[in-house]
């Protein structure tokens, strides 16, 4: 459904080679504390 809307991840668009940076972390697993996101 989202792919048909032609949405893009703007951070990945401008910084395609950056690794270890995320725009979403799951609050349930405490992922932000360990920098594990997507």
QUIQUI-V641771 format. One record per residue. RES is the residue in one small letter. PSI is psi in degrees with one decimal (NA if undefined). Layout:
res=RES psi=PSI
res=RES psi=PSI
This chain:
res=x psi=-46.9
res=x psi=-33.7
res=x psi=-28.5
res=x psi=-13.8
res=x psi=-5.2
res=x psi=38.9
res=x psi=149.4
res=x psi=155.4
res=x psi=104.4
res=x psi=-35.0
res=x psi=-46.2
res=x psi=-30.3
res=x psi=-45.5
res=x psi=-24.3
res=x psi=65.7
res=x psi=-21.7
res=x psi=-4.3
res=x psi=135.7
res=x psi=152.0
res=x psi=16.0
res=x psi=140.8
res=x psi=154.9
res=x psi=-3.5
res=x psi=136.2
res=x psi=138.5
res=x psi=127.5
res=x psi=-23.0
res=x psi=-33.8
res=x psi=1.4
res=x psi=31.3
res=x psi=-30.0
res=x psi=-34.4
res=x psi=-31.9
res=x psi=12.0
res=x psi=50.2
res=x psi=97.5
res=x psi=-162.5
res=x psi=NA
